[in-house]
Amino acid sequence: MKNLLRHSIKAILGLVFFIIIGCTNTDTIVKDVSDGGTELGNPDNEIIIAGFAQKGPAGLDTLVDIYFLDDIYIHTDISFSTKTDDFGRYSFPSTKTDAQYVELFAEGFYYDEIVGSQSSTGPLTLTGLTDRKRTNKINVNVLTTLAKMRLMYLMETGMSFEDANEQTWVEVLKIFKIEVDFFTRFEDMNMLEDGDANGILLAVSALMMQMAHNEAAGDDITAEITAIIVDISNDIKTDGILNDETLLSEIDDAIMAIDVTAVRSNMENEYPFHVIPPFEQYIIKWIYDLGVIGATSPVLDSTGNVILGTSNGIYSIDSEGGSNWAVPVSGNFLSSAALDADDTIYVGNADGGMRAIYQDGTPKWSALPGEIIYSSPAIGYDGTIYIGTNEGIFYALNPDDGSQIWDSYTANGNLYFGGLDSSPALRMNAVGDGEIIYFGSYDGNLYALDSLSGVIIWNYNTNDDPPPDPTDRVNSSPAIGSDGTIYVASNNGRLHAVDPSTGNELWVFDFVALGLETNPLIESSPVIDSDGFIYISTPEGNLYKIDPNEPGHDEYEWVYETEGNYYSTPAIGANGTIYYASETGNFHAINSDGTLKWMIPLASLIAASPVIGSDGTIYISTLYGTAYAIQTNSGGLADSPWPMFRNNARHTGRNY
């Protein structure tokens, strides 16, 4: 019965191959060398073929069959069988042959990463196809199995084996919302070794295992995952796209259900002498559809709840992706919220007014009725709320009742000469009895205000000429360096470094004058890493790393090019990775040397900035009202002067 089951599943997974490629030679030579048997053929030409069978890793005595194929994919008369050890590892010698390709089948029990034990409901069959002359290390896994029918279909249309491999790599990973800029053959991947590609294998393997558990509901898990593999393989065979809405929904459900911490713990406990690769960043922790258009940059409270403003109110989502509450409020929220030490939420409304909401969703107060607010508030060390309005007025509000402590007029308050989109940044004054508040204005100035009185200390003009013109504005929010230097971008395509005490210009990096950018409207905000390097994104989709100590201030360290970005500000993880959302909806993880680490295509356009939680989870929202939690190995937020929009996950806007 066992052999019948094995060959039945083999037939399902391999039937199309034989139909497409042609008839096979049935005169095979089978040699079991798992116990040290003598190899066939000329010993001088011996090539040991070895690898791993992995769903999770295959169990002891998984049967591995290998068949040699010629250069037109017809079976030769040589084949082998062997068995794996308890790590899923197998090996056997080749024979002297001109066979170009190898087809493998592995049938046996496997390690279940979700529950942390060996499978018990039956054996699973995995399969793969590879070029024997390229390598003698050949792994068979869930990705080689998913890719095989599509790979064979592309070859039948005349595509080369290598080109078909590269195309199938992109198509199969996209099913699981994984998009990277490197190519690794599926048969080279090993979930018991370090490396990003190996992390992808573990992520997909665990997600599919979670799908099986979700759907089996206590029934035969192996039968369920076999059905999932067959269904996906058949669906993507001819066009490389997963069209089955049920399967797509099941993948989303698995993403939301999987516990990546448990998966890592299970793997490390079972395989303590192996390196478990970084896989968390390839799995979206949860997806929450707010059901409304528009969502601001997320904010995190002390218990891990995610706070978002939308076009019809304020939402609180718990750390597992469930709804806490929604406070319906008329008007559009473009301002990101800020949270005080008690998790009270302060947020401005684009249709007028400031609101304070307790952590449980109960309203605390409303203030500034009729004032249009695009800026995000800052919270002082004593709890005072600081906010600017589109009328060019900057306010200090009492956190207890929203009453005005003072107001300050920065300009005459018309469309071009005073509106405040720029969110304030705070640093302690020299004597420590108050703060200096920094923010940009539509009039092209960067302002410094005294927090105790609202008096303007200085203003720095970012333009060569006075306004009015939209390109003369400062919409970007300032960042504060470790020495107090204020960094801010302006809509004329410049990054400015300003002395915090005097308002004197220290230097300017002019993207347009240097010929780096043609669109000058930089509205995103700079961030700073632990070594003091500055990162700023531009409307043309470029993310720059700039050395503030570079003598001429006319060179950059590197530039990472994406598809366009007007508003989103990057965030820097403790591991040095830069996380960055492009306007088109792709979420990027960028290595500190400017190369792509990984990329996840999200559902829609992104204007919000990501926030990094203490456990490494990154939260981001889209313009169409979908919130995502993405598990990463960032290690939390970087220990740097200003690592993300508003400096911290509570968005207080303080540098201390």
N, C-alpha and C positions, 0 to 999 in steps of 0.2 A: 504494500500500500504506500509506503514511504517513497519508493522509487517511482511509483506511478504518479504521486503528487509532484515530485521533483520534475519529472519529465513533462508533466502537464503544464506547470508554470514555465518551464523552459520553452515549451512550444508557444505559449502566449507571448513571451518576451522576445522570442527569436524568429517567429514565423515570417514576419514581413521581410526580414533579412534574406531568408532563403528564396522568397518569391521575387524580390527585387534583383538580387545578385545572381541567382542561378542555382542550378542543381549542385549538390555536394557529392564528394566521393565518400562512400560509406565504408570503405576498407580502412578503418582506423587501427592504429596500434596504441593500446592502452598500457601504461606502465605506472604502477604506484611506487613512488620513490620517497614517500613520507618517512619510511623507516630505513633510509639509507640504501635503497636499491640501486643497481648499476644503471648508468645512463645508457641510452641508445646512441648509435651513430659513432662518429669519429671522435675519440676523446680529445684530440688536438684542437677540435673546433667546438668544444663544449662551452655553452653559454648558460649559466644558471639564471633561470627566470624566477623572480621572487616578488613578493608584494604582500599587501594586506587586503583582507576582505572585511568591509566595514559597513554596517548600517548604523547602530553603534557597532563597535568591534565584534566580529563574528566569534562565536564560542569555539571551544576545543572540538576538534574533529569535524569541523565544517568541511564538506566535500567540495573540492575545487577541480573543475574540468577545464582543460585548455585545448583548443583546436587551432591548428595552423592553417592559414589561408594564403593563397598566392596573390600576385599583384592585381588580379581582377576579382578578388574576394571570393574565390572558390575554395572550398575545403580541400586540403591535401590529405594524404593517407596517414598523417601523423597526429596523434593526440596523446594527452597524458591525464592522469587523475592523481590527486594527492589530498592531504588533509591539513587543516590549520592547527596551530598551537592555541593556547588559551588567550593570546592577544590578537587572534585573527590573522596571524602571519603564516604564510605558506612559502614553499620553495620547491623547485624541481628543475632538472637539467633539460636543456633543449637538445635537439638532435641536429646533425648536419643536414641543413635544408635550405632551399632558396625561398622558403615561405616568407612573405613580406609582412603579413598581418597575423594577429592573434585574437581569437575570440575566447572569452572566459565566462564560465558559470560558477557561482559559489552558492551552495545550498546548505543551510544549517541554522542553528539557533544563534542569537545575537544579544548584545547588551542593550537594554532599554534605558536610554539616558533620562527619561522622564521619571520613572519609578525607582531607578537605581538598582536593577537586578537583571539577571539573564532572562530572556524570553522563555515562556513556558507553554504558549498556546500552539506552537508548531514551528517548523522550519520555514525560513524565507529564502527565496532565490534571487540573487543579484547577478547582473551580467554586464559585459562591457566589450568594447572592440578597440584595438590599438595597433600601432605600428611597432612590430617587434624589433626592427632594425634601428629604431630611434633610441630605445632604452630596453634594458633587461629588468627594470624595476616597474612592475605593472600592478596597480591597485585596482580592485573592483569594489564599487561602493554605490550608494543610492544615486549619486549624480551620474556615474557612468551608465547606470541602468535607465534613469530618466532620459538621458541624452541619446541613447543608442538608436531608437527608431527614427528620430529626427536626423541624426547623423547619416544613417543609411539612406534615407530618402534624398538628402541633399547630394550624396554621392551618386545615386541613381540618375539624378538630373544632370550629371556631368561635372559637378564640383569636385575639386581635389580633396583628398582626405584632410590635409592641413587646413584648407580654407573652410571646409565643413565643420571641423573642430572649433575654429575660432567663432564662426557664426553661431553654432549651437551653444557655446559658452555664454555668449551674451543673452541669447533667447531664454535659456533655462534659468539663469540667475534672475532675470527680470520677473519671472513668475513669483519669486519670493521677495520682490522689491529690493533687489540687490543690484547695484550698478557700480562697477569699478573700472579703472582705466588700465588694468593689466590683464594678461591672459595666462592662464595656467591650465594645462590639460587635466581633465577630471581624473584621469588614471594616475596622475602624479600626486594627488591630494591624500593626506593622511591625518586623521583627527587626533593622532597620538604624537604629533610633532608640532613645534612652534611654527608660526607664519600666518600671514593674513589669509592666504588661499586655503590653508587647512582650517582656519576659523570659519570660513564660508561653508566648508563641508560639514563641520559639526553643527553649525547653525541650521542648515537645511535638513540635516538628518534629525535633529531634535524637533524642528518644526513639524516635519512629517510624522514623527512619532507622536507629537502632541495632537495632530489631526486625527490620527488613528484612535487615540484614547478618547478624544472628544466624541467621535462617531460610534465607537464600538460599544460604549456604555456597558462594560462588563462582559461583552462577548469576545469572540476570537480576535485579539489584537493583530495577530500576524495576518489573518485573512483580510482584515481591514486595511492594513498598510500595503498589502499586495494589491488590493483593489485600487487604492489611491495611486500607486506607482503605475499600474496598467492604464488607469483612466487618464492620468496626466500625459503619459507617453503617447497614447493614441490621439489625444486632443491636439497636441502640439506637432504631430508628425508632419503635416503637409504645409503649415504656415508658420510654425515656430511661436504661435501665440496661444495662450491658454484662454479659450473662449467660454468654457463651462462656468456659468455664474455660480453654480453650487460649489464647485471646487474653489473658486476665487473667494467666496464667502467663508468656506472652511479654513482657508489659509489665514484670512483676517481674524477669524475666531481663535485659531491657534496662536497667532501673534499676541492676541490679548490675554490668552490663558496661560501661556508658558511662563514658568518661573526660572529665569536664567541663572539665578543664584543657586537654585537646587540642582540644575543641570551641571553646573561647574563643580559643585560639591560632590555630586554622584560620580562624575568622571574622575575627579582627583582621588576620591576614596577607593575607587575600583582599580585605578592605574597610577599608584603613587610614585612610580619610578619613571613616568613619562611626563612630558610637558603638554598640558592641555592648551591649545591655541586660543588666542583672543577671538571669540565668536559673538560676544554680546552685542557688539556694535552693528551686527548684521541682522539683528532682530528688533523690530519695533515693539516696544513693551506694551503699549496700548494705543488705540485710536478712538477719539471721542468726537462724534458729530454733533456740533452745537445746534445745527438746524437753522442757522441764521447766516446772513452775509456779514463778513468782517469779523476780525478778532485781533485784539491788541497783543503786544508782547506779554508772555506769561510772567507771573510773579509767584513765588513760593512762600507759604507761611511756615511757621515753626514745626508743624506736624506733617508737612509734605503736601498739603493741598495746593492746587494750582488755581490761581485767580486770573480770570480773563474778562475783559470788556468786549462787548459786541455792539451791533447796530440796534439791539433792543434791550440791553440790560447787562448785568454783571453775573458771572457764573463762577461757581466753586466746584472743582473736580477733585475727588480724592486721589491719593497716590496710586491706587489700583485702577484708575480710569472710570470710577463710578461717580454719579452725580451727588453732590452734597446739597446744593440749593441753587436757585436762579432768582435774582431780583430784577423783575421787569422794570425798566426805566426808559421813558421815551427819549429819543435822541440818540445820536451816534457817538460811541466811545472810540476816539482815536488815541486818546491819552492812555499810556500804560499806568497801572495802579502802583502805589507805593504802600508799604506796610510798616506800621510802627512796632515797637517791642511787644505790644499786646496783640498783635495780628489784626489790629483795626485797619481797614482798607480805605485809602484815600484816592479818589480818581476824579478827573475832570471830564466834562461832557462837551462834545463839539457843538451841540445845540443849546448849550447854556448851563453853567453852574458847576459847583464842586459838591461832591458827596462823600460822606464818611459812613462806612458800613461795618458793623461788628463782624467778628469771625464767623458767627453762626448765621449771617445773612440779615440780621436785624438792622434796620436803618438807624444811624446815630444822629446825623444832622445833614442839612443841605445849606449851601452858602453860594454867594455870588450869582444870584439868579440873573439870567440873560447874558452873562459873560461867556463868550465862545472860547473854549479851551482845547487846544491841540497839544500843548506841552504836558509832560508828565511831572507830577509834584516831587519835591524833595522834602525830607524830614530831618529837622535839626536835632542836635544832641539833646535838647530839652523838649522835643516833641513838636515844636512849631512846624507848621506846614507852609512851604513856600511854593508859589505857583504863578506863572505868567499867563496872560490872556491875549487873545487876538486883537484886543483894543490897545495893546501896548502898555498895559498896567501890570505891575508886578506886586503881588500881595504876600503878606505874612498873616497866617490865620491861626487862631487859638484852636488847638486840637480838641478841647473839651466841647466847644459849642459852635465852632466855625466863625466866630466873630473876628473882625479885622483888627490886627495889631497895628499894622501900618500898610500903606500902599505907596508905590513909587512909579512915576510916569517916566518911561524911557524915551518916548518920542511923541509925535502928535496923533498916533493911533489910527492912521488910515491904512489902506491895504498894503501900500508899499513902504510906509515909514514908521512902523512900530510894532507890528504883530509879533507875537512871541511863540514860535513853534519849538524853539530850542529848550530842552529841559535843563533845569539848573543843576550845577555841581557845587558842593560845599566843602570848605576846609576851615579848620580852626584859625582864628586870628592870632596875632603874635602874642597877645597876653592871655589867651585862653578863656576869655569871658564872653565870647561870641564867635560868629562864623563870618567868612567872606563868601558871598554867593556869586557864581559866575554863570552867565547865560548869553546866548546870541539873540539878535533881533533882526527883523525885516529891514531895518535901516542900515544893515551892514556892520554894525558894531558888536563887539564883545564887551559886556558890562561886568563890572565888579561892584557889588552892593554890600553895605554893612548890615548884618542881620539884626542888630539891635535897633537901628534907626531907619533903615531903608534908604539911607543917603548913598548916592552914587559916588564911589571912591574914584573910579576912573572908567573910561571907555576907550577901546582900541578899535580903530577903523580898519576893516579887512580889505577895503577897496582903494584903488588909485583915485577914483572919482566918487563923488557923492551919488546916491540913488536919485531918481527911482528906476528900478529895473529888477525883475525877479532874480537875475543873476547876481545882484548885489546883496542878497539876503544872507543871513546866517541861520540856517535851519538845523544844522548839526548841533548835537549836545557836547559840551566840553568834557574832556578827560583830564585828570590831574596826575602828574607824574610824581615819583617818589621824592623829588626835590621841590615839589610845589608848582613846577612849570605847567601852564595851562595849554592844552592842545585842542584845537578846534578846526573844523573844516568849514569853508565858505562856498557859496554857490557860484563863485567865479573860478572854481577849480583849484583851490589852494588849501594846503594844510599849514596852519600857523602855530608857532610856539611863542608864548607870551609870558613875560615876567609877571608872576602873580601879585607882586607888591606894587609895581609901578605901572603896569600895563604896557610897558615897552616891548616892541617886537624883538624877539631873539633870533628867529629865522623863519623863512617861508619856503615851503616846497610847492612849486607851481607846476601842476600836472599839465596844464594847457600850454604854458610857455615852453615847457620842456618837450612838447610834442608827444606826450604820452597819452593824452585824452583830448577828445574833441567836444564832448558834452561836459560842461563845467558844473552842472547842478549837483554837487555832492551834498546829499542830505543825511547820509549815514554818519555815525559817530566813530571817532578813533578809540581803539583799545590798546592796552600796554601789557607786554609780557613781563615775566619775572626778571629778564635781563635789561628791561627798559626799551626794547624795540617797540615801534608803533605799527599798528595795522589799521588800514583804512580802505574801504571799498568805494568804488566809483560807479556811476550810472551805466557805464559800458560793460560792466560785469567783471571788472578786474579788482583783485584784492592785492594790495601792496604791503610789503614789509619794509619799513624805513628805519634807518639808524639815526637817532636824534643827534649823535655825535659825529656824523659824517661831515667833514670840514666844509664842503661846498654846498651841501644841502641841495644837490642836484642829481643824486644817484639813489637808487633803491637796492635793497638786498635781493629781493625777488618779487615777481608778480605772478599771481595765479589767475588764470583767465576762466571766467564762467560765462553765463548767458545773459547777463544784465541784472542790475540791482540798484534801486533808488534809495531804499530806506533801511534795509536790514543791516544791523551791526554784528560783527562776529563775536564769538565768545571763546576764551582760551581755557583749556583744561589743565589740570595739574601735571599731566604727562607731556605738556607742550603742544598738544594737538589743537589746531584752530578749527572751530566749528562754524560753518558759514552757510547761510541760506541764500540762494539766488532767486531773483524775481520769478523765474519760470517755474519754480517749484522743486528744484533739486537741492537736497541738503548734503553738504560736503563736509568731510573730515579731512583736514589738510595737515600733512606732516610739517614739522618746524623748518624743514628745508624747502618748503613750497611745493612738494609733490603730493599728489592725491593719495590719501590713505583708503578712503571708501566714499561712495556716494549713494544716497537713497532718493529715488524719485518719489516725491509726495504728490498729493492729489491735485493741487492747484497753486495759483500764484501766492507768493509770500512777500509780505512787507514787514512782518514782525521780526524781532530779534530773538535768538534762542537764549534760554536760561539753563544753567547747569546746576543740578542738585548735588548735595554732599555725597550721595552714593554714586555719582557719575551719570545718572539719568539726565538726558537733555530733553527739554520741553520746547515745542515750537508750534505755532498756529498759522493757518493760512487765511487768505482773504475770503475764502468761501466757507469759513467757519468750522474747520476741522482742526482739532488739537491732537498732537502726537507726543508720545513719550518714547524716547529712543534710548535703550540701554547702551552704555559705552564703557570702555575701560579708561576713561579720562582721569579717574581718581578724584573727581570733584573739580571745583573751580581753582584756577591757578592762583598761587600766592604771589600776587603782583599788585602794583599800584592801582590799576584800573582794568580788570580782565574782561569786562563785559558791559553791555549797555546798562547805565545807571549804577555800575560798579559791583553790585551784589545781587543775590537772588531776591532780596526784599525790595530792591529798586529804591533805596533811600537816597541815592545820589551823593552820599558822603564818602570822603576818602579816608575815613577812620572808623 
